Amino acid sequence: RPEGTSLLKYKVPTRGLIGLRNAILTASRGRAILNTIFDSYGPWAGDISSRDQ
């Protein structure tokens, strides 16, 4: 990795990714790379809170 970069790994349900790509690109001024890989099916983990608009 080039100097000054960060690698973050998270397990997030697909429904939690809605709007994430736009938020990351806005926060990084278009410099971020977002990659998603399917991991597995899992049990219902409850509601995901939404942010105020």
C-alpha distance matrix in Angstrom:
0.0 3.8 6.5 8.5 6.7 8.3 8.8 12.6 14.8 18.5 21.6 23.6 26.8 26.7 29.4 27.1 24.6 27.4 26.5 23.0 21.2 23.4 23.0 19.2 19.3 22.1 20.5 17.3 19.5 18.2 14.5 13.5 12.9 15.1 15.4 18.5 19.7 23.2 23.6 27.4 30.6 31.7 34.8 35.5 33.7 35.8 35.6 32.5 33.6 33.2 32.5 35.3 35.3
3.8 0.0 3.8 6.4 6.1 9.1 10.9 14.6 17.4 20.9 24.2 25.9 29.1 28.9 31.2 28.8 26.2 28.6 27.2 23.9 21.9 23.5 23.0 19.3 18.9 21.3 19.7 16.2 18.0 17.1 13.3 13.3 13.5 16.4 17.4 20.8 22.5 26.1 26.8 30.5 33.6 34.6 37.6 38.0 36.1 37.9 37.4 34.1 34.8 34.1 33.0 35.5 35.3
6.5 3.8 0.0 3.8 5.6 8.7 11.5 15.0 18.1 21.6 25.1 26.8 30.2 30.3 32.4 29.6 27.3 29.7 28.1 24.6 23.0 24.4 23.4 19.7 19.7 21.5 19.3 16.1 18.1 18.0 14.2 14.4 15.5 18.2 19.6 22.9 24.7 28.2 28.6 32.3 35.2 35.9 38.6 38.9 36.6 38.3 37.7 34.4 34.8 34.1 32.8 35.1 35.1
8.5 6.4 3.8 0.0 3.8 6.9 10.3 13.3 16.9 19.9 23.6 24.9 28.3 28.4 30.2 27.2 25.0 27.2 25.4 22.0 20.7 21.8 20.3 16.8 17.0 18.5 16.0 13.0 15.3 15.6 12.1 12.3 14.1 16.7 18.7 21.8 24.1 27.5 27.9 31.5 34.1 34.6 37.1 37.0 34.6 36.0 35.1 31.7 31.8 31.0 29.4 31.7 31.7
6.7 6.1 5.6 3.8 0.0 3.8 6.9 10.0 13.5 16.6 20.2 21.5 24.8 24.9 26.8 24.0 21.7 24.1 22.5 19.0 17.7 19.2 18.0 14.3 14.8 16.8 14.6 11.6 14.3 14.0 10.4 9.6 10.8 13.1 14.9 18.0 20.3 23.7 24.2 27.8 30.4 31.1 33.7 33.7 31.4 32.9 32.2 28.8 29.2 28.6 27.3 29.8 29.9
8.3 9.1 8.7 6.9 3.8 0.0 3.8 6.5 10.0 13.1 16.8 18.2 21.8 22.2 24.1 21.2 19.3 22.0 20.8 17.1 16.3 18.3 16.8 13.2 14.5 16.7 14.2 11.9 15.3 14.9 11.8 9.8 10.6 11.9 13.4 16.0 18.0 21.2 21.4 24.8 27.4 27.8 30.3 30.3 28.0 29.6 29.0 25.8 26.3 26.0 25.1 27.8 28.3
8.8 10.9 11.5 10.3 6.9 3.8 0.0 3.8 6.7 10.1 13.7 15.5 19.0 19.5 21.9 19.2 17.3 20.4 19.8 16.1 15.4 18.1 16.9 13.4 15.1 17.7 15.7 13.7 17.1 16.1 13.2 10.4 9.9 10.2 10.9 13.0 14.6 17.7 17.7 21.2 24.0 24.5 27.2 27.5 25.4 27.3 27.1 24.1 25.1 25.1 24.7 27.8 28.4
12.6 14.6 15.0 13.3 10.0 6.5 3.8 0.0 3.8 6.6 10.3 12.1 15.7 16.7 18.8 16.0 14.5 17.8 17.6 13.8 14.0 16.8 15.4 12.2 14.7 17.2 15.1 14.0 17.6 16.8 14.6 11.3 10.8 9.8 10.5 11.6 13.3 15.9 15.6 18.8 21.2 21.4 23.8 24.0 21.7 23.6 23.4 20.5 21.6 21.9 21.7 25.0 25.9
14.8 17.4 18.1 16.9 13.5 10.0 6.7 3.8 0.0 3.8 7.1 9.5 13.1 14.4 16.9 14.5 13.4 17.1 17.6 14.1 14.6 17.9 16.8 14.1 16.7 19.4 17.7 16.9 20.4 19.2 17.3 13.7 12.4 10.4 9.8 9.8 10.7 12.7 12.0 15.1 17.7 17.9 20.5 21.0 19.0 21.3 21.6 19.0 20.8 21.5 22.0 25.5 26.6
18.5 20.9 21.6 19.9 16.6 13.1 10.1 6.6 3.8 0.0 3.8 6.0 9.7 11.6 13.8 11.3 11.0 14.8 15.9 12.6 13.9 17.2 16.0 14.1 17.2 19.5 18.0 18.0 21.4 20.4 19.1 15.4 14.2 11.4 10.9 9.7 10.5 11.6 10.6 13.1 15.1 14.9 17.2 17.4 15.3 17.5 17.9 15.5 17.5 18.5 19.4 23.1 24.5
21.6 24.2 25.1 23.6 20.2 16.8 13.7 10.3 7.1 3.8 0.0 3.8 6.9 9.3 11.8 10.0 10.4 14.2 16.1 13.5 15.1 18.5 17.6 16.3 19.3 21.7 20.6 20.9 24.1 22.8 22.0 18.2 16.5 13.3 12.0 9.7 9.5 9.4 8.0 9.8 11.4 11.1 13.5 14.0 12.2 14.9 15.7 13.9 16.6 18.0 19.6 23.4 24.9
23.6 25.9 26.8 24.9 21.5 18.2 15.5 12.1 9.5 6.0 3.8 0.0 3.8 6.3 8.2 6.2 7.2 10.7 13.0 10.8 13.0 16.1 15.4 14.8 17.9 19.9 19.2 20.1 23.0 21.8 21.6 17.8 16.5 12.9 12.2 9.7 10.3 9.8 9.5 10.7 11.3 10.8 12.7 12.2 10.5 12.5 12.7 10.6 13.3 14.5 16.4 20.2 21.6
26.8 29.1 30.2 28.3 24.8 21.8 19.0 15.7 13.1 9.7 6.9 3.8 0.0 3.8 5.4 5.3 7.0 9.8 12.9 11.8 14.0 16.9 16.7 16.8 19.6 21.5 21.4 22.5 25.0 23.7 23.9 20.3 18.6 14.9 14.0 10.8 11.0 9.4 9.6 9.6 9.1 8.8 10.4 9.5 8.7 10.6 10.8 9.4 12.7 13.9 16.5 20.1 21.4
26.7 28.9 30.3 28.4 24.9 22.2 19.5 16.7 14.4 11.6 9.3 6.3 3.8 0.0 3.8 5.3 5.3 7.4 10.8 10.4 12.0 14.8 15.5 15.7 18.0 20.0 20.6 21.6 23.6 21.9 22.5 19.1 17.2 13.5 12.5 9.3 10.1 8.7 10.4 10.7 10.2 11.1 12.8 11.9 11.8 13.1 12.5 10.9 13.9 14.2 16.6 20.0 20.6
29.4 31.2 32.4 30.2 26.8 24.1 21.9 18.8 16.9 13.8 11.8 8.2 5.4 3.8 0.0 3.8 5.4 5.9 9.5 10.1 12.4 14.5 14.9 16.1 18.4 19.8 20.5 22.1 24.0 22.6 23.7 20.5 19.2 15.6 15.4 12.6 13.8 12.5 13.9 13.8 12.5 12.7 13.3 11.3 11.1 11.2 9.8 8.2 11.0 11.0 13.8 17.0 17.7
27.1 28.8 29.6 27.2 24.0 21.2 19.2 16.0 14.5 11.3 10.0 6.2 5.3 5.3 3.8 0.0 3.8 5.6 8.2 7.8 10.8 12.9 12.5 13.4 16.3 17.5 17.6 19.4 21.6 20.7 21.5 18.3 17.5 14.0 14.3 12.1 13.8 13.3 14.2 14.8 14.1 13.8 14.5 12.5 11.1 11.3 9.6 6.8 9.1 9.3 11.5 15.1 16.1
24.6 26.2 27.3 25.0 21.7 19.3 17.3 14.5 13.4 11.0 10.4 7.2 7.0 5.3 5.4 3.8 0.0 3.8 6.1 5.1 7.3 9.9 10.2 10.8 13.2 14.9 15.4 16.8 18.8 17.4 18.3 15.1 14.1 10.6 11.2 9.4 11.9 12.2 13.9 15.2 15.3 15.7 17.2 15.6 14.6 15.0 13.4 10.5 12.2 11.5 12.9 16.2 16.5
27.4 28.6 29.7 27.2 24.1 22.0 20.4 17.8 17.1 14.8 14.2 10.7 9.8 7.4 5.9 5.6 3.8 0.0 3.8 5.5 7.6 8.9 9.8 11.5 13.3 14.4 15.7 17.5 18.8 17.6 19.2 16.5 15.9 12.7 13.7 12.2 14.8 15.0 17.1 18.0 17.6 18.1 19.1 17.0 16.3 15.9 13.6 10.8 12.0 10.2 11.6 14.3 14.0
26.5 27.2 28.1 25.4 22.5 20.8 19.8 17.6 17.6 15.9 16.1 13.0 12.9 10.8 9.5 8.2 6.1 3.8 0.0 3.8 5.7 5.6 6.4 8.8 10.3 10.9 12.4 14.5 15.5 14.7 16.7 14.5 14.6 12.1 14.1 13.6 16.8 17.6 19.8 21.2 21.0 21.5 22.5 20.4 19.2 18.7 16.0 12.8 13.0 10.4 10.5 12.8 11.9
23.0 23.9 24.6 22.0 19.0 17.1 16.1 13.8 14.1 12.6 13.5 10.8 11.8 10.4 10.1 7.8 5.1 5.5 3.8 0.0 3.8 5.5 5.1 6.1 8.5 9.8 10.5 12.1 13.9 13.1 14.4 11.6 11.7 9.2 11.4 11.3 14.7 16.0 17.9 19.8 20.2 20.6 22.0 20.3 18.7 18.7 16.6 13.1 13.5 11.7 11.5 14.4 14.1
21.2 21.9 23.0 20.7 17.7 16.3 15.4 14.0 14.6 13.9 15.1 13.0 14.0 12.0 12.4 10.8 7.3 7.6 5.7 3.8 0.0 3.8 5.5 5.3 6.2 8.5 10.0 10.6 11.9 10.2 11.7 9.1 8.9 6.8 9.5 10.3 14.0 16.0 18.4 20.7 21.5 22.5 24.3 22.9 21.7 22.0 20.0 16.7 17.2 15.3 14.9 17.4 16.5
23.4 23.5 24.4 21.8 19.2 18.3 18.1 16.8 17.9 17.2 18.5 16.1 16.9 14.8 14.5 12.9 9.9 8.9 5.6 5.5 3.8 0.0 3.8 5.5 5.2 6.0 8.5 10.0 10.3 9.2 11.8 10.3 11.2 10.0 13.1 14.1 17.8 19.7 22.1 24.2 24.8 25.6 27.1 25.3 24.0 23.8 21.3 17.9 17.7 15.1 14.0 15.7 14.2
23.0 23.0 23.4 20.3 18.0 16.8 16.9 15.4 16.8 16.0 17.6 15.4 16.7 15.5 14.9 12.5 10.2 9.8 6.4 5.1 5.5 3.8 0.0 3.8 5.6 5.2 6.1 8.6 9.8 10.0 12.0 10.3 12.0 10.9 14.2 15.2 18.8 20.7 22.5 24.7 25.2 25.5 26.8 24.9 23.1 22.7 20.2 16.6 15.9 13.4 11.8 13.7 12.7
19.2 19.3 19.7 16.8 14.3 13.2 13.4 12.2 14.1 14.1 16.3 14.8 16.8 15.7 16.1 13.4 10.8 11.5 8.8 6.1 5.3 5.5 3.8 0.0 3.8 5.4 5.1 6.1 8.3 8.0 9.0 6.8 8.6 8.1 11.7 13.4 17.0 19.4 21.1 23.7 24.9 25.3 27.0 25.6 23.7 23.9 21.9 18.2 18.0 16.1 14.7 17.0 16.4
19.3 18.9 19.7 17.0 14.8 14.5 15.1 14.7 16.7 17.2 19.3 17.9 19.6 18.0 18.4 16.3 13.2 13.3 10.3 8.5 6.2 5.2 5.6 3.8 0.0 3.8 5.5 5.2 5.8 4.6 6.7 5.8 8.0 8.7 12.4 14.6 18.4 21.1 23.2 26.0 27.2 28.0 29.9 28.6 26.9 27.1 25.0 21.4 21.1 18.9 17.3 19.1 17.8
22.1 21.3 21.5 18.5 16.8 16.7 17.7 17.2 19.4 19.5 21.7 19.9 21.5 20.0 19.8 17.5 14.9 14.4 10.9 9.8 8.5 6.0 5.2 5.4 3.8 0.0 3.8 5.5 5.1 6.2 8.9 9.0 11.7 12.3 16.0 18.0 21.8 24.2 26.2 28.7 29.7 30.2 31.7 30.0 28.1 27.9 25.4 21.7 20.8 18.1 16.0 17.1 15.5
20.5 19.7 19.3 16.0 14.6 14.2 15.7 15.1 17.7 18.0 20.6 19.2 21.4 20.6 20.5 17.6 15.4 15.7 12.4 10.5 10.0 8.5 6.1 5.1 5.5 3.8 0.0 3.8 5.6 7.7 8.9 8.6 11.9 12.6 16.3 18.3 22.0 24.4 26.0 28.6 29.7 29.9 31.4 29.8 27.6 27.4 25.1 21.4 20.4 18.2 15.8 17.2 16.3
17.3 16.2 16.1 13.0 11.6 11.9 13.7 14.0 16.9 18.0 20.9 20.1 22.5 21.6 22.1 19.4 16.8 17.5 14.5 12.1 10.6 10.0 8.6 6.1 5.2 5.5 3.8 0.0 3.8 5.4 5.4 5.8 9.5 11.2 14.9 17.6 21.2 24.1 25.7 28.7 30.2 30.8 32.6 31.4 29.3 29.6 27.6 23.9 23.3 21.3 19.3 20.9 20.0
19.5 18.0 18.1 15.3 14.3 15.3 17.1 17.6 20.4 21.4 24.1 23.0 25.0 23.6 24.0 21.6 18.8 18.8 15.5 13.9 11.9 10.3 9.8 8.3 5.8 5.1 5.6 3.8 0.0 3.8 5.7 7.8 11.2 13.3 17.0 19.8 23.4 26.4 28.4 31.3 32.7 33.5 35.3 33.9 32.0 32.1 29.9 26.1 25.4 23.0 20.7 21.8 20.3
18.2 17.1 18.0 15.6 14.0 14.9 16.1 16.8 19.2 20.4 22.8 21.8 23.7 21.9 22.6 20.7 17.4 17.6 14.7 13.1 10.2 9.2 10.0 8.0 4.6 6.2 7.7 5.4 3.8 0.0 3.8 5.8 8.4 10.7 14.2 17.2 20.8 23.9 26.2 29.2 30.8 31.9 34.0 32.8 31.3 31.6 29.6 26.0 25.7 23.4 21.7 23.1 21.5
14.5 13.3 14.2 12.1 10.4 11.8 13.2 14.6 17.3 19.1 22.0 21.6 23.9 22.5 23.7 21.5 18.3 19.2 16.7 14.4 11.7 11.8 12.0 9.0 6.7 8.9 8.9 5.4 5.7 3.8 0.0 3.8 6.8 10.0 13.2 16.6 20.0 23.3 25.3 28.6 30.6 31.7 34.0 33.2 31.5 32.3 30.6 27.0 27.0 25.1 23.5 25.3 24.1
13.5 13.3 14.4 12.3 9.6 9.8 10.4 11.3 13.7 15.4 18.2 17.8 20.3 19.1 20.5 18.3 15.1 16.5 14.5 11.6 9.1 10.3 10.3 6.8 5.8 9.0 8.6 5.8 7.8 5.8 3.8 0.0 3.8 6.4 9.8 13.1 16.5 19.8 21.6 24.9 26.9 27.9 30.3 29.7 28.0 28.9 27.4 23.9 24.2 22.6 21.5 23.7 23.0
12.9 13.5 15.5 14.1 10.8 10.6 9.9 10.8 12.4 14.2 16.5 16.5 18.6 17.2 19.2 17.5 14.1 15.9 14.6 11.7 8.9 11.2 12.0 8.6 8.0 11.7 11.9 9.5 11.2 8.4 6.8 3.8 0.0 3.8 6.5 10.1 13.3 16.7 18.8 22.2 24.3 25.8 28.5 28.2 26.8 28.1 26.9 23.7 24.6 23.2 22.7 25.3 24.6
15.1 16.4 18.2 16.7 13.1 11.9 10.2 9.8 10.4 11.4 13.3 12.9 14.9 13.5 15.6 14.0 10.6 12.7 12.1 9.2 6.8 10.0 10.9 8.1 8.7 12.3 12.6 11.2 13.3 10.7 10.0 6.4 3.8 0.0 3.8 6.7 10.2 13.4 15.5 18.7 20.7 22.1 24.8 24.4 23.2 24.6 23.5 20.4 21.6 20.5 20.4 23.3 22.9
15.4 17.4 19.6 18.7 14.9 13.4 10.9 10.5 9.8 10.9 12.0 12.2 14.0 12.5 15.4 14.3 11.2 13.7 14.1 11.4 9.5 13.1 14.2 11.7 12.4 16.0 16.3 14.9 17.0 14.2 13.2 9.8 6.5 3.8 0.0 3.8 6.8 10.3 12.6 15.9 18.3 20.1 23.1 23.2 22.4 24.2 23.7 20.9 22.8 22.1 22.6 25.7 25.5
18.5 20.8 22.9 21.8 18.0 16.0 13.0 11.6 9.8 9.7 9.7 9.7 10.8 9.3 12.6 12.1 9.4 12.2 13.6 11.3 10.3 14.1 15.2 13.4 14.6 18.0 18.3 17.6 19.8 17.2 16.6 13.1 10.1 6.7 3.8 0.0 3.8 6.7 9.3 12.4 14.5 16.5 19.5 19.8 19.3 21.3 21.0 18.7 21.0 20.7 21.8 25.1 25.2
19.7 22.5 24.7 24.1 20.3 18.0 14.6 13.3 10.7 10.5 9.5 10.3 11.0 10.1 13.8 13.8 11.9 14.8 16.8 14.7 14.0 17.8 18.8 17.0 18.4 21.8 22.0 21.2 23.4 20.8 20.0 16.5 13.3 10.2 6.8 3.8 0.0 3.8 6.2 9.5 12.2 14.6 18.0 19.0 18.9 21.5 21.8 20.0 22.7 22.9 24.5 27.9 28.2
23.2 26.1 28.2 27.5 23.7 21.2 17.7 15.9 12.7 11.6 9.4 9.8 9.4 8.7 12.5 13.3 12.2 15.0 17.6 16.0 16.0 19.7 20.7 19.4 21.1 24.2 24.4 24.1 26.4 23.9 23.3 19.8 16.7 13.4 10.3 6.7 3.8 0.0 3.8 6.1 8.6 11.3 14.8 16.1 16.6 19.3 20.0 18.8 21.9 22.5 24.6 28.1 28.6
23.6 26.8 28.6 27.9 24.2 21.4 17.7 15.6 12.0 10.6 8.0 9.5 9.6 10.4 13.9 14.2 13.9 17.1 19.8 17.9 18.4 22.1 22.5 21.1 23.2 26.2 26.0 25.7 28.4 26.2 25.3 21.6 18.8 15.5 12.6 9.3 6.2 3.8 0.0 3.8 7.2 9.4 13.1 15.0 15.2 18.4 19.8 18.9 22.2 23.3 25.5 29.2 30.1
27.4 30.5 32.3 31.5 27.8 24.8 21.2 18.8 15.1 13.1 9.8 10.7 9.6 10.7 13.8 14.8 15.2 18.0 21.2 19.8 20.7 24.2 24.7 23.7 26.0 28.7 28.6 28.7 31.3 29.2 28.6 24.9 22.2 18.7 15.9 12.4 9.5 6.1 3.8 0.0 3.8 6.3 10.1 12.5 13.4 16.7 18.5 18.4 22.0 23.5 26.1 29.7 30.9
30.6 33.6 35.2 34.1 30.4 27.4 24.0 21.2 17.7 15.1 11.4 11.3 9.1 10.2 12.5 14.1 15.3 17.6 21.0 20.2 21.5 24.8 25.2 24.9 27.2 29.7 29.7 30.2 32.7 30.8 30.6 26.9 24.3 20.7 18.3 14.5 12.2 8.6 7.2 3.8 0.0 3.8 7.1 9.4 11.2 14.3 16.3 16.8 20.5 22.2 25.2 28.7 29.9
31.7 34.6 35.9 34.6 31.1 27.8 24.5 21.4 17.9 14.9 11.1 10.8 8.8 11.1 12.7 13.8 15.7 18.1 21.5 20.6 22.5 25.6 25.5 25.3 28.0 30.2 29.9 30.8 33.5 31.9 31.7 27.9 25.8 22.1 20.1 16.5 14.6 11.3 9.4 6.3 3.8 0.0 3.8 6.6 8.1 11.5 14.1 15.0 18.7 20.9 24.0 27.5 29.2
34.8 37.6 38.6 37.1 33.7 30.3 27.2 23.8 20.5 17.2 13.5 12.7 10.4 12.8 13.3 14.5 17.2 19.1 22.5 22.0 24.3 27.1 26.8 27.0 29.9 31.7 31.4 32.6 35.3 34.0 34.0 30.3 28.5 24.8 23.1 19.5 18.0 14.8 13.1 10.1 7.1 3.8 0.0 3.8 6.1 9.2 12.2 14.0 17.6 20.2 23.6 26.9 28.8
35.5 38.0 38.9 37.0 33.7 30.3 27.5 24.0 21.0 17.4 14.0 12.2 9.5 11.9 11.3 12.5 15.6 17.0 20.4 20.3 22.9 25.3 24.9 25.6 28.6 30.0 29.8 31.4 33.9 32.8 33.2 29.7 28.2 24.4 23.2 19.8 19.0 16.1 15.0 12.5 9.4 6.6 3.8 0.0 3.8 5.8 8.6 10.8 14.3 17.0 20.5 23.6 25.6
33.7 36.1 36.6 34.6 31.4 28.0 25.4 21.7 19.0 15.3 12.2 10.5 8.7 11.8 11.1 11.1 14.6 16.3 19.2 18.7 21.7 24.0 23.1 23.7 26.9 28.1 27.6 29.3 32.0 31.3 31.5 28.0 26.8 23.2 22.4 19.3 18.9 16.6 15.2 13.4 11.2 8.1 6.1 3.8 0.0 3.8 7.0 8.6 12.0 15.0 18.3 21.6 23.9
35.8 37.9 38.3 36.0 32.9 29.6 27.3 23.6 21.3 17.5 14.9 12.5 10.6 13.1 11.2 11.3 15.0 15.9 18.7 18.7 22.0 23.8 22.7 23.9 27.1 27.9 27.4 29.6 32.1 31.6 32.3 28.9 28.1 24.6 24.2 21.3 21.5 19.3 18.4 16.7 14.3 11.5 9.2 5.8 3.8 0.0 3.8 6.6 9.5 12.7 16.1 19.1 21.6
35.6 37.4 37.7 35.1 32.2 29.0 27.1 23.4 21.6 17.9 15.7 12.7 10.8 12.5 9.8 9.6 13.4 13.6 16.0 16.6 20.0 21.3 20.2 21.9 25.0 25.4 25.1 27.6 29.9 29.6 30.6 27.4 26.9 23.5 23.7 21.0 21.8 20.0 19.8 18.5 16.3 14.1 12.2 8.6 7.0 3.8 0.0 3.8 6.3 9.2 12.8 15.5 18.0
32.5 34.1 34.4 31.7 28.8 25.8 24.1 20.5 19.0 15.5 13.9 10.6 9.4 10.9 8.2 6.8 10.5 10.8 12.8 13.1 16.7 17.9 16.6 18.2 21.4 21.7 21.4 23.9 26.1 26.0 27.0 23.9 23.7 20.4 20.9 18.7 20.0 18.8 18.9 18.4 16.8 15.0 14.0 10.8 8.6 6.6 3.8 0.0 3.8 6.4 9.7 13.0 15.3
33.6 34.8 34.8 31.8 29.2 26.3 25.1 21.6 20.8 17.5 16.6 13.3 12.7 13.9 11.0 9.1 12.2 12.0 13.0 13.5 17.2 17.7 15.9 18.0 21.1 20.8 20.4 23.3 25.4 25.7 27.0 24.2 24.6 21.6 22.8 21.0 22.7 21.9 22.2 22.0 20.5 18.7 17.6 14.3 12.0 9.5 6.3 3.8 0.0 3.8 6.7 9.7 12.5
33.2 34.1 34.1 31.0 28.6 26.0 25.1 21.9 21.5 18.5 18.0 14.5 13.9 14.2 11.0 9.3 11.5 10.2 10.4 11.7 15.3 15.1 13.4 16.1 18.9 18.1 18.2 21.3 23.0 23.4 25.1 22.6 23.2 20.5 22.1 20.7 22.9 22.5 23.3 23.5 22.2 20.9 20.2 17.0 15.0 12.7 9.2 6.4 3.8 0.0 3.8 6.7 8.9
32.5 33.0 32.8 29.4 27.3 25.1 24.7 21.7 22.0 19.4 19.6 16.4 16.5 16.6 13.8 11.5 12.9 11.6 10.5 11.5 14.9 14.0 11.8 14.7 17.3 16.0 15.8 19.3 20.7 21.7 23.5 21.5 22.7 20.4 22.6 21.8 24.5 24.6 25.5 26.1 25.2 24.0 23.6 20.5 18.3 16.1 12.8 9.7 6.7 3.8 0.0 3.8 6.3
35.3 35.5 35.1 31.7 29.8 27.8 27.8 25.0 25.5 23.1 23.4 20.2 20.1 20.0 17.0 15.1 16.2 14.3 12.8 14.4 17.4 15.7 13.7 17.0 19.1 17.1 17.2 20.9 21.8 23.1 25.3 23.7 25.3 23.3 25.7 25.1 27.9 28.1 29.2 29.7 28.7 27.5 26.9 23.6 21.6 19.1 15.5 13.0 9.7 6.7 3.8 0.0 3.8
35.3 35.3 35.1 31.7 29.9 28.3 28.4 25.9 26.6 24.5 24.9 21.6 21.4 20.6 17.7 16.1 16.5 14.0 11.9 14.1 16.5 14.2 12.7 16.4 17.8 15.5 16.3 20.0 20.3 21.5 24.1 23.0 24.6 22.9 25.5 25.2 28.2 28.6 30.1 30.9 29.9 29.2 28.8 25.6 23.9 21.6 18.0 15.3 12.5 8.9 6.3 3.8 0.0
